[in-house]
Amino acid sequence: MASNTTNTDKPDQQRPEDSRAELNAAVEDLLNSLSNKFAGVSSEIFAKMDEMSRRLDGLEAELRAARDNNKDGGSKQ
């Protein structure tokens, strides 16, 4: 049994280094995943903002056209 205790001591001494490497790999994977998700969400937000901007531009153009038609129609009457 003494040899079993000695054998388990050596892997335990190596385990902190292995644990650190595993932890570093897990944290790096997590950060990469979060970065990719953030990039995706950012792209979606910018796409939505661009769409809203185009829609607002269209609405402004329609309002100007309606105002101009009202001015022309009011002066004719």
C-alpha positions, 0 to 999 in steps of 0.5 A: 500500500505504501507504493500506491500512496507514493504513486498517487503523490507523483500524479498529484504533484503534476496535477496542479500544472495539468489543472492550470493548463486545463483551466487556462484552456477552458477559460480561453475557450469560454472567452473565444465563445463569448467574443464570437457571440458578442461579434454576432450580436453586434452585427445584428444590432448594426444591421437592425440600426441600418434597417431602421435608418433606411426606414426613417429616411423613407418615412421622412421622404414620404412626409416631405412629399406629403407636405409638398403636395399639401402646399401645392394643393392649398395654393391651387384652391 
